[in-house]
Amino acid sequence: MRFIVTSSSLLKNLQQIGGIISTNNVLSVLEDFLFHLEGDKLTLTATDLETMMRVQMDVSNGEGDGRICIPSKIIMEYLKNLPDQPVAFNINVNDLSIDMTSNSGKYRIVGEKADDFPKEPAPVDTSEFGMSSISLIECINRTLFAVSTDTLRPAMTGVYFEMNADGLGFVSTDAHRLVQLRRSDVECPTTGGFVVPRKPLQQLRATLPTDESPLRLAYNSSHLFVTGGPVSLSCRLIDARFPDYRAVIPVDNPYRLLVNRADFASALRRVNIFANKTTNQVLLDIKGNSLAISAQDIDFSYEGNETLPCQYSGEDMKIAFNAKLMVEIVNNLDGDEVALELSTPSRAGIFRAMDKRDNEDLLMLLMPLMVGI
């Protein structure tokens, strides 16, 4: 089994899938890349048992089709420290020796049997739909930040893909905030939904091209399969029921605050420096067209206050939020201005971007804090 490949090209492709590999694995083969040569096509695969990702690349002088597992750490370190040049791989699948020859020298490592590498789940009884690569990346970017890290609530540790006749929805929540994004330009084959874990979504976001390249997403009761160009990914879905998120979205928030998005985020970051580090509580005091933002840390006698101009329609109100969570929400909205819809100091606030994208409806919700907590 022989082939020649440029070091930079191989490194780039291995880095694309290398994020899947976990450390401290029980099985040593899970720390390997699977190399599969067919003619002048080399398929590289990585897995952590829950997620499997592969990428296909072209090589030259391919000879002797075959498969072998190569330790990820040493091959990555070798390629990172090698100038861009052709590298010839000569692999003996019998004794699992791997000779790598470049202009700089010759190196030998030992791999593992390909038969020990986990098998990819078969896409049986799947339904599928398509969307562009950039659309999926943007949907992941806008929802992943609000995913919970609480493993006692497994359904909330991923993004909920919700399908119906109106299009495809993406929902995430950590019990303090909630993001609902709907795309009307995706035709879904059925109604229903599934929860995708954080890690494969992070990997897709980092790997997929930021263009209109078409993707196919297929799913069944246990797995999601994503295919686009030379890259493919399969992952196990979270086997848990996503909470009834609609129950926490206020039906009517009649008061509306309109403020410059960048100025609002900057002021929140500054004022939060003086807030209690446990709660990050900031108080919004809205009177007419003036927004006063304040925070204090009683333990250290810290206090911060800023005032911003705004447009507000509604009764004067004082409402407190976690500044850190609110900044993340504001930063993930588009446009120069952000709208905050309110009702009472004890009900959730709804954040929306004033500049809406085509075929997209985005809502971000943040639960208030009790003043003084």
Backbone hydrogen bonds in HBPLUS format (Angstrom, degrees):
<---DONOR---> <-ACCEPTOR-->    atom                        ^
c    i                          cat <-CA-CA->   ^        H-A-AA   ^      H-
h    n   atom  resd res      DA  || num        DHA   H-A  angle D-A-AA Bond
n    s   type  num  typ     dist DA aas  dist angle  dist       angle   num
A0091-ILE N   A0001-MET O   2.78 MM  90  5.14 175.2  1.78 166.1 165.6     1
A0002-ARG N   A0063-GLU O   2.77 MM  61  5.06 160.0  1.81 150.6 156.5     2
A0063-GLU N   A0002-ARG O   2.85 MM  61  5.06 150.9  1.94 151.6 149.2     3
A0003-PHE N   A0089-PHE O   3.14 MM  86  5.45 148.3  2.25 143.8 149.9     4
A0089-PHE N   A0003-PHE O   2.82 MM  86  5.45 171.8  1.83 174.2 176.3     5
A0004-ILE N   A0060-SER O   2.88 MM  56  5.20 154.1  1.95 156.4 159.5     6
A0060-SER N   A0004-ILE O   2.96 MM  56  5.20 173.5  1.96 155.3 157.3     7
A0005-VAL N   A0087-VAL O   3.00 MM  82  5.44 160.2  2.04 145.7 150.3     8
A0087-VAL N   A0005-VAL O   2.74 MM  82  5.44 154.9  1.80 145.7 153.1     9
A0010-LEU N   A0006-THR O   3.08 MM   4  6.33 167.0  2.10 158.1 161.4    10
A0007-SER N   A0085-GLN O   2.91 MM  78  5.66 160.2  1.95 145.2 149.4    11
A0011-LEU N   A0007-SER O   2.95 MM   4  6.06 161.6  1.98 148.0 153.7    12
A0012-LYS N   A0008-SER O   2.95 MM   4  6.06 160.0  1.99 143.8 149.4    13
A0013-ASN N   A0009-SER O   3.13 MM   4  6.37 161.3  2.17 148.6 152.7    14
A0014-LEU N   A0010-LEU O   2.95 MM   4  6.14 157.6  2.00 151.8 158.3    15
A0015-GLN N   A0011-LEU O   2.88 MM   4  6.03 154.2  1.95 151.4 158.4    16
A0016-GLN N   A0012-LYS O   3.17 MM   4  6.39 137.2  2.36 136.8 147.5    17
A0018-GLY N   A0014-LEU O   2.78 MM   4  5.67 127.4  2.06 143.7 159.8    18
A0020-ILE N   A0017-ILE O   3.16 MM   3  5.97 167.5  2.17 123.2 127.0    19
A0021-ILE N   A0018-GLY O   3.14 MM   3  5.68 140.7  2.30 112.5 121.1    20
A0030-LEU N   A0027-LEU O   3.15 MM   3  5.69 155.4  2.21 112.8 119.6    21
A0031-GLU N   A0028-SER O   3.01 MM   3  5.60 164.4  2.04 117.0 122.1    22
A0032-ASP N   A0029-VAL O   3.12 MM   3  5.23 153.4  2.19 110.9 111.9    23
A0072-SER N   A0031-GLU O   2.96 MM  41  5.96 165.7  1.98 146.2 149.8    24
A0033-PHE N   A0070-ILE O   2.84 MM  37  5.30 163.3  1.87 152.0 152.6    25
A0070-ILE N   A0033-PHE O   2.82 MM  37  5.30 161.2  1.86 156.8 160.7    26
A0034-LEU N   A0045-THR O   2.92 MM  11  4.97 165.4  1.95 142.4 147.3    27
A0045-THR N   A0034-LEU O   3.03 MM  11  4.97 143.7  2.17 134.1 144.0    28
A0035-PHE N   A0068-ILE O   2.85 MM  33  5.43 174.3  1.85 167.8 166.1    29
A0068-ILE N   A0035-PHE O   3.00 MM  33  5.43 148.9  2.09 147.9 156.9    30
A0036-HIS N   A0043-THR O   2.96 MM   7  5.07 148.0  2.07 146.8 155.0    31
A0043-THR N   A0036-HIS O   2.89 MM   7  5.07 170.5  1.90 146.5 148.9    32
A0037-LEU N   A0066-GLY O   2.87 MM  29  5.41 159.1  1.91 167.1 169.6    33
A0066-GLY N   A0037-LEU O   3.16 MM  29  5.41 146.3  2.28 131.5 140.6    34
A0038-GLU N   A0041-LYS O   2.89 MM   3  5.26 167.3  1.91 160.8 164.9    35
A0041-LYS N   A0038-GLU O   2.99 MM   3  5.26 156.4  2.05 123.8 131.1    36
A0059-VAL N   A0040-ASP O   2.99 MM  19  5.10 160.4  2.03 137.0 138.9    37
A0042-LEU N   A0057-MET O   2.88 MM  15  5.38 175.7  1.89 165.1 166.3    38
A0057-MET N   A0042-LEU O   2.89 MM  15  5.38 159.0  1.94 149.2 156.1    39
A0044-LEU N   A0055-VAL O   2.86 MM  11  5.39 173.3  1.87 162.0 162.2    40
A0055-VAL N   A0044-LEU O   2.92 MM  11  5.39 149.2  2.01 147.7 157.8    41
A0046-ALA N   A0053-MET O   2.91 MM   7  5.50 155.0  1.97 157.3 165.7    42
A0053-MET N   A0046-ALA O   2.91 MM   7  5.50 165.0  1.93 161.9 166.9    43
A0048-ASP N   A0051-THR O   3.11 MM   3  5.72 147.5  2.22 151.3 161.0    44
A0236-ARG N   A0050-GLU O   2.86 MM 186  5.39 147.0  1.97 149.5 160.3    45
A0052-MET N   A0234-SER O   2.78 MM 182  5.28 165.9  1.80 161.8 165.3    46
A0234-SER N   A0052-MET O   2.83 MM 182  5.28 159.4  1.87 156.6 162.8    47
A0054-ARG N   A0232-SER O   2.91 MM 178  5.43 165.8  1.93 155.6 159.1    48
A0232-SER N   A0054-ARG O   2.95 MM 178  5.43 156.5  2.01 158.8 160.1    49
A0056-GLN N   A0230-PRO O   3.00 MM 174  5.05 141.9  2.15 127.3 139.2    50
A0069-CYS N   A0112-GLU O   3.08 MM  43  4.95 166.2  2.10 154.9 150.6    51
A0112-GLU N   A0069-CYS O   2.89 MM  43  4.95 151.4  1.98 133.5 142.0    52
A0075-ILE N   A0071-PRO O   3.39 MM   4  6.47 163.6  2.42 149.9 154.7    53
A0076-MET N   A0072-SER O   3.02 MM   4  5.97 156.9  2.07 148.0 154.2    54
A0077-GLU N   A0073-LYS O   3.05 MM   4  6.17 161.5  2.08 145.7 151.1    55
A0078-TYR N   A0074-ILE O   2.97 MM   4  6.03 156.8  2.02 142.7 149.3    56
A0079-LEU N   A0075-ILE O   3.09 MM   4  6.21 165.6  2.11 143.1 146.8    57
A0080-LYS N   A0076-MET O   2.94 MM   4  6.09 155.9  2.00 149.9 156.6    58
A0081-ASN N   A0077-GLU O   3.26 MM   4  6.36 142.6  2.41 139.8 147.8    59
A0082-LEU N   A0079-LEU O   3.24 MM   3  5.06 165.6  2.27 104.0 106.0    60
A0088-ALA N   A0101-THR O   2.81 MM  13  5.07 169.4  1.82 152.5 152.9    61
A0101-THR N   A0088-ALA O   2.91 MM  13  5.07 164.8  1.94 146.0 150.6    62
A0090-ASN N   A0099-ASP O   2.91 MM   9  5.09 158.3  1.96 150.0 155.6    63
A0099-ASP N   A0090-ASN O   2.95 MM   9  5.09 178.4  1.95 147.1 147.4    64
A0092-ASN N   A0097-SER O   2.98 MM   5  5.36 167.2  1.99 157.7 162.0    65
A0096-LEU N   A0092-ASN O   2.76 MM   4  5.35 119.1  2.13 142.7 159.6    66
A0111-GLY N   A0096-LEU O   2.82 MM  15  5.24 169.7  1.83 159.1 160.5    67
A0098-ILE N   A0109-ILE O   2.83 MM  11  5.28 154.7  1.89 164.9 160.7    68
A0109-ILE N   A0098-ILE O   3.01 MM  11  5.28 155.0  2.08 143.6 151.0    69
A0100-MET N   A0107-TYR O   2.76 MM   7  5.16 167.3  1.77 154.8 159.0    70
A0107-TYR N   A0100-MET O   2.87 MM   7  5.16 156.9  1.92 142.6 150.4    71
A0102-SER N   A0105-GLY O   2.90 MM   3  5.43 172.6  1.91 167.5 170.0    72
A0116-ASP N   A0113-LYS O   3.15 MM   3  5.66 156.0  2.21 109.1 116.0    73
A0117-PHE N   A0114-ALA O   3.00 MM   3  5.36 157.8  2.05 110.8 118.0    74
A0124-VAL N   A0122-ALA O   2.83 MM   2  5.63 126.8  2.12 113.6  97.2    75
A0127-SER N   A0219-TYR O   2.93 MM  92  5.56 152.5  2.00 152.1 157.0    76
A0219-TYR N   A0127-SER O   2.86 MM  92  5.56 152.8  1.93 155.4 164.3    77
A0129-PHE N   A0217-LEU O   2.93 MM  88  5.48 149.7  2.03 145.8 154.5    78
A0217-LEU N   A0129-PHE O   2.87 MM  88  5.48 178.8  1.88 177.2 176.9    79
A0131-MET N   A0215-LEU O   3.27 MM  84  5.49 149.6  2.37 133.6 141.7    80
A0215-LEU N   A0131-MET O   2.85 MM  84  5.49 143.6  1.99 150.0 160.5    81
A0136-LEU N   A0132-SER O   3.18 MM   4  6.50 159.2  2.22 150.7 155.2    82
A0133-SER N   A0213-SER O   2.74 MM  80  5.34 143.4  1.88 151.1 163.6    83
A0137-ILE N   A0133-SER O   3.03 MM   4  6.29 162.9  2.06 152.7 157.7    84
A0134-ILE N   A0211-ASP O   2.91 MM  77  5.11 140.5  2.07 160.5 159.1    85
A0138-GLU N   A0134-ILE O   2.98 MM   4  6.12 162.5  2.01 147.0 151.3    86
A0139-CYS N   A0135-SER O   3.00 MM   4  6.21 154.9  2.07 145.9 152.9    87
A0140-ILE N   A0136-LEU O   2.93 MM   4  6.16 154.8  2.00 150.6 157.3    88
A0141-ASN N   A0137-ILE O   2.88 MM   4  6.13 163.1  1.91 152.6 157.5    89
A0142-ARG N   A0138-GLU O   3.06 MM   4  6.18 152.0  2.14 145.2 151.5    90
A0143-THR N   A0140-ILE O   3.22 MM   3  5.39 150.1  2.31 103.9 112.5    91
A0144-LEU N   A0140-ILE O   2.87 MM   4  5.55 165.7  1.89 160.1 162.1    92
A0146-ALA N   A0143-THR O   3.16 MM   3  5.82 153.5  2.23 118.3 125.0    93
A0147-VAL N   A0144-LEU O   3.15 MM   3  5.40 168.6  2.16 115.1 116.8    94
A0148-SER N   A0156-MET O   2.91 MM   8  5.43 148.5  2.01 160.9 153.2    95
A0153-ARG N   A0150-ASP O   3.03 MM   3  5.66 163.1  2.06 116.7 122.3    96
A0156-MET N   A0153-ARG O   3.00 MM   3  5.72 148.0  2.10 123.2 131.4    97
A0157-THR N   A0154-PRO O   3.07 MM   3  5.27 164.9  2.09 110.5 115.2    98
A0159-VAL N   A0196-VAL O   2.93 MM  37  5.36 145.3  2.05 154.3 152.9    99
A0196-VAL N   A0159-VAL O   2.95 MM  37  5.36 165.8  1.97 150.1 147.6   100
A0160-TYR N   A0171-VAL O   2.80 MM  11  4.98 164.6  1.83 160.4 157.3   101
A0171-VAL N   A0160-TYR O   2.93 MM  11  4.98 149.9  2.02 137.1 146.5   102
A0161-PHE N   A0194-PHE O   2.81 MM  33  5.43 168.3  1.82 175.5 171.6   103
A0194-PHE N   A0161-PHE O   3.07 MM  33  5.43 144.5  2.20 139.7 150.5   104
A0162-GLU N   A0169-GLY O   2.83 MM   7  4.71 165.3  1.85 131.8 136.9   105
A0169-GLY N   A0162-GLU O   2.67 MM   7  4.71 160.7  1.70 147.9 153.3   106
A0163-MET N   A0192-GLY O   2.77 MM  29  5.32 170.1  1.78 160.6 163.4   107
A0192-GLY N   A0163-MET O   3.02 MM  29  5.32 145.0  2.15 148.8 142.3   108
A0164-ASN N   A0167-GLY O   3.18 MM   3  5.64 158.9  2.23 162.3 167.7   109
A0167-GLY N   A0164-ASN O   3.16 MM   3  5.64 161.6  2.19 113.7 119.3   110
A0168-LEU N   A0183-ARG O   3.00 MM  15  5.36 149.3  2.10 155.7 155.2   111
A0183-ARG N   A0168-LEU O   2.81 MM  15  5.36 165.9  1.83 156.8 161.6   112
A0170-PHE N   A0181-LEU O   2.71 MM  11  5.13 153.1  1.79 152.0 161.1   113
A0181-LEU N   A0170-PHE O   2.89 MM  11  5.13 165.0  1.91 154.0 158.9   114
A0172-SER N   A0179-VAL O   3.06 MM   7  5.35 151.3  2.14 143.5 151.5   115
A0179-VAL N   A0172-SER O   2.88 MM   7  5.35 161.6  1.92 157.4 161.8   116
A0174-ASP N   A0177-ARG O   3.28 MM   3  5.93 151.3  2.36 151.0 158.1   117
A0367-MET N   A0176-HIS O   2.85 MM 191  5.43 171.7  1.85 173.7 172.0   118
A0178-LEU N   A0365-LEU O   2.87 MM 187  4.96 151.1  1.96 135.2 139.9   119
A0365-LEU N   A0178-LEU O   2.72 MM 187  4.96 167.3  1.73 155.6 159.9   120
A0180-GLN N   A0363-LEU O   2.85 MM 183  5.22 170.0  1.86 160.4 163.1   121
A0363-LEU N   A0180-GLN O   2.89 MM 183  5.22 156.6  1.95 153.0 160.1   122
A0182-ARG N   A0361-ASP O   2.89 MM 179  5.16 161.4  1.92 145.9 152.2   123
A0361-ASP N   A0182-ARG O   2.95 MM 179  5.16 151.6  2.03 145.7 151.9   124
A0184-SER N   A0359-ASN O   3.06 MM 175  5.09 150.5  2.15 123.6 132.7   125
A0238-ILE N   A0195-VAL O   3.00 MM  43  5.44 169.7  2.01 154.1 156.6   126
A0202-GLN N   A0198-ARG O   2.91 MM   4  6.19 153.1  1.98 157.2 166.0   127
A0203-GLN N   A0199-LYS O   3.01 MM   4  6.28 154.4  2.08 151.5 158.8   128
A0204-LEU N   A0200-PRO O   2.91 MM   4  6.12 155.1  1.97 145.1 151.3   129
A0205-ARG N   A0201-LEU O   2.97 MM   4  6.12 161.7  2.00 147.7 152.7   130
A0206-ALA N   A0202-GLN O   3.11 MM   4  6.30 147.4  2.22 141.3 149.4   131
A0207-THR N   A0203-GLN O   3.03 MM   4  6.06 131.0  2.28 140.3 153.0   132
A0207-THR N   A0204-LEU O   3.18 MM   3  5.10 134.1  2.40  95.0 107.6   133
A0208-LEU N   A0204-LEU O   2.92 MM   4  5.60 172.7  1.92 151.9 154.5   134
A0216-ARG N   A0227-THR O   2.88 MM  11  5.25 160.2  1.92 151.9 158.7   135
A0227-THR N   A0216-ARG O   2.95 MM  11  5.25 156.9  2.01 148.9 156.3   136
A0218-ALA N   A0225-PHE O   2.81 MM   7  5.01 165.2  1.83 152.1 156.2   137
A0225-PHE N   A0218-ALA O   2.68 MM   7  5.01 162.5  1.71 161.7 161.8   138
A0220-ASN N   A0223-HIS O   3.06 MM   3  5.65 155.3  2.13 156.9 162.1   139
A0237-LEU N   A0222-SER O   2.82 MM  15  5.42 171.6  1.82 138.8 141.4   140
A0224-LEU N   A0235-CYS O   2.95 MM  11  5.45 154.1  2.01 152.8 161.3   141
A0235-CYS N   A0224-LEU O   2.98 MM  11  5.45 151.1  2.06 149.8 158.5   142
A0226-VAL N   A0233-LEU O   2.76 MM   7  5.13 167.5  1.77 157.5 162.0   143
A0233-LEU N   A0226-VAL O   2.81 MM   7  5.13 154.4  1.88 150.8 157.5   144
A0228-GLY N   A0231-VAL O   2.99 MM   3  5.55 165.8  2.01 175.4 172.5   145
A0231-VAL N   A0228-GLY O   3.16 MM   3  5.55 153.1  2.24 137.4 134.0   146
A0240-ALA N   A0238-ILE O   3.00 MM   2  5.71 131.5  2.24 104.6  90.5   147
A0245-TYR N   A0243-PRO O   2.80 MM   2  5.54 117.1  2.20 115.5  98.2   148
A0247-ALA N   A0244-ASP O   3.28 MM   3  5.96 153.3  2.36 114.3 120.6   149
A0248-VAL N   A0245-TYR O   3.16 MM   3  5.81 157.7  2.21 116.4 122.0   150
A0249-ILE N   A0246-ARG O   3.28 MM   3  5.33 154.6  2.35 101.8 109.2   151
A0255-TYR N   A0342-LEU O   2.98 MM  87  4.96 150.4  2.07 159.1 154.0   152
A0342-LEU N   A0255-TYR O   2.79 MM  87  4.96 159.7  1.83 137.3 144.5   153
A0256-ARG N   A0313-SER O   3.14 MM  57  5.45 155.9  2.20 141.8 147.7   154
A0313-SER N   A0256-ARG O   3.06 MM  57  5.45 154.9  2.12 145.5 153.5   155
A0257-LEU N   A0340-LEU O   2.84 MM  83  4.99 163.2  1.86 144.2 150.0   156
A0340-LEU N   A0257-LEU O   2.76 MM  83  4.99 160.7  1.80 147.7 154.5   157
A0258-LEU N   A0311-GLN O   2.73 MM  53  4.97 158.1  1.77 153.6 159.8   158
A0311-GLN N   A0258-LEU O   2.89 MM  53  4.97 159.3  1.93 147.0 153.1   159
A0259-VAL N   A0338-VAL O   3.16 MM  79  5.72 164.1  2.18 157.6 161.8   160
A0338-VAL N   A0259-VAL O   2.96 MM  79  5.72 164.8  1.99 166.0 168.6   161
A0264-PHE N   A0260-ASN O   3.00 MM   4  5.99 156.0  2.06 147.1 154.3   162
A0261-ARG N   A0336-ASP O   2.73 MM  75  5.51 163.4  1.76 136.3 141.6   163
A0265-ALA N   A0261-ARG O   3.01 MM   4  6.21 165.3  2.03 152.4 155.7   164
A0266-SER N   A0262-ALA O   2.99 MM   4  6.15 161.9  2.02 148.4 153.7   165
A0267-ALA N   A0263-ASP O   2.96 MM   4  6.08 162.3  1.99 147.7 152.6   166
A0268-LEU N   A0264-PHE O   2.98 MM   4  6.17 158.1  2.03 149.0 155.2   167
A0269-ARG N   A0265-ALA O   3.05 MM   4  6.28 157.4  2.10 148.4 153.8   168
A0270-ARG N   A0266-SER O   3.08 MM   4  6.35 158.3  2.13 149.2 154.8   169
A0271-VAL N   A0267-ALA O   2.94 MM   4  6.09 174.4  1.94 157.6 159.3   170
A0272-ASN N   A0268-LEU O   2.92 MM   4  5.87 152.1  2.00 143.0 151.0   171
A0273-ILE N   A0270-ARG O   3.18 MM   3  5.55 149.3  2.28 106.0 114.5   172
A0274-PHE N   A0271-VAL O   3.02 MM   3  5.75 153.7  2.10 119.3 125.5   173
A0275-ALA N   A0272-ASN O   3.09 MM   3  4.87 164.5  2.11 102.1 106.7   174
A0280-ASN N   A0276-ASN O   2.73 MM   4  5.34 155.4  1.79 156.9 164.5   175
A0323-ALA N   A0280-ASN O   2.73 MM  43  5.52 169.5  1.74 160.2 156.4   176
A0282-VAL N   A0321-PHE O   2.95 MM  39  5.69 160.5  1.99 164.4 170.7   177
A0321-PHE N   A0282-VAL O   3.02 MM  39  5.69 154.3  2.08 158.9 165.5   178
A0283-LEU N   A0294-SER O   2.75 MM  11  5.22 167.6  1.76 158.1 162.3   179
A0294-SER N   A0283-LEU O   3.05 MM  11  5.22 156.0  2.11 142.5 150.1   180
A0284-LEU N   A0319-ILE O   2.79 MM  35  5.32 172.1  1.79 152.3 154.8   181
A0319-ILE N   A0284-LEU O   2.97 MM  35  5.32 156.8  2.02 145.5 152.3   182
A0285-ASP N   A0292-ALA O   2.83 MM   7  4.99 168.9  1.85 152.6 156.2   183
A0292-ALA N   A0285-ASP O   2.97 MM   7  4.99 177.8  1.97 142.9 143.4   184
A0286-ILE N   A0317-MET O   2.80 MM  31  5.29 165.8  1.82 170.2 168.2   185
A0317-MET N   A0286-ILE O   3.07 MM  31  5.29 151.4  2.15 139.7 148.6   186
A0287-LYS N   A0290-SER O   3.08 MM   3  5.44 168.4  2.09 160.4 163.6   187
A0290-SER N   A0287-LYS O   3.00 MM   3  5.44 143.9  2.13 125.9 137.2   188
A0310-CYS N   A0289-ASN O   3.17 MM  21  4.93 154.1  2.24 122.6 120.6   189
A0291-LEU N   A0308-LEU O   2.85 MM  17  5.12 167.7  1.87 164.9 165.9   190
A0308-LEU N   A0291-LEU O   2.79 MM  17  5.12 162.4  1.82 147.3 152.8   191
A0293-ILE N   A0306-GLU O   2.71 MM  13  5.21 168.6  1.72 158.8 162.9   192
A0306-GLU N   A0293-ILE O   2.85 MM  13  5.21 149.5  1.94 150.7 159.4   193
A0295-ALA N   A0304-GLY O   2.96 MM   9  5.32 145.5  2.08 149.6 154.2   194
A0304-GLY N   A0295-ALA O   2.89 MM   9  5.32 159.2  1.93 154.1 155.1   195
A0297-ASP N   A0302-TYR O   3.01 MM   5  4.97 156.6  2.06 123.6 129.1   196
A0300-PHE N   A0297-ASP O   3.17 MM   3  5.77 138.2  2.36 112.3 121.6   197
A0301-SER N   A0297-ASP O   2.90 MM   4  5.78 114.4  2.34 143.6 161.6   198
A0302-TYR N   A0297-ASP O   3.09 MM   5  4.97 156.0  2.15 138.8 139.0   199
A0301-SER N   A0298-ILE O   3.31 MM   3  4.85 149.6  2.41  92.3 101.1   200
A0369-LEU N   A0320-ALA O   2.81 MM  49  5.21 162.8  1.84 128.3 133.7   201
A0326-MET N   A0322-ASN O   2.98 MM   4  6.18 155.5  2.04 151.2 159.1   202
A0327-VAL N   A0323-ALA O   2.86 MM   4  6.03 157.9  1.91 154.3 158.5   203
A0328-GLU N   A0324-LYS O   3.31 MM   4  6.56 159.1  2.36 142.1 146.9   204
A0329-ILE N   A0325-LEU O   3.15 MM   4  6.43 153.2  2.22 144.2 151.3   205
A0330-VAL N   A0326-MET O   2.95 MM   4  6.22 169.5  1.96 156.5 158.5   206
A0331-ASN N   A0327-VAL O   2.87 MM   4  6.02 159.5  1.91 153.1 158.8   207
A0332-ASN N   A0329-ILE O   3.06 MM   3  5.28 140.5  2.22 102.7 114.2   208
A0333-LEU N   A0330-VAL O   3.23 MM   3  5.41 162.1  2.27 111.7 112.6   209
A0354-MET N   A0337-GLU O   3.47 MM  17  5.92 164.3  2.50 149.1 144.6   210
A0339-ALA N   A0352-ARG O   2.90 MM  13  5.23 177.8  1.90 162.9 163.3   211
A0352-ARG N   A0339-ALA O   2.92 MM  13  5.23 155.8  1.98 150.3 156.2   212
A0341-GLU N   A0350-ILE O   2.77 MM   9  5.02 167.8  1.78 150.8 153.8   213
A0350-ILE N   A0341-GLU O   3.03 MM   9  5.02 165.1  2.05 142.9 147.3   214
A0347-ARG N   A0344-THR O   3.14 MM   3  5.44 169.4  2.15 116.0 119.3   215
A0349-GLY N   A0366-LEU O   3.03 MM  17  5.46 161.4  2.06 158.5 154.2   216
A0366-LEU N   A0349-GLY O   2.97 MM  17  5.46 157.8  2.02 155.5 162.2   217
A0351-PHE N   A0364-MET O   2.63 MM  13  5.04 175.3  1.63 166.2 167.0   218
A0364-MET N   A0351-PHE O   3.10 MM  13  5.04 156.3  2.15 152.0 154.3   219
A0373-ILE N   A0370-MET O   2.91 MM   3  5.59 159.5  1.95 148.1 148.2   220
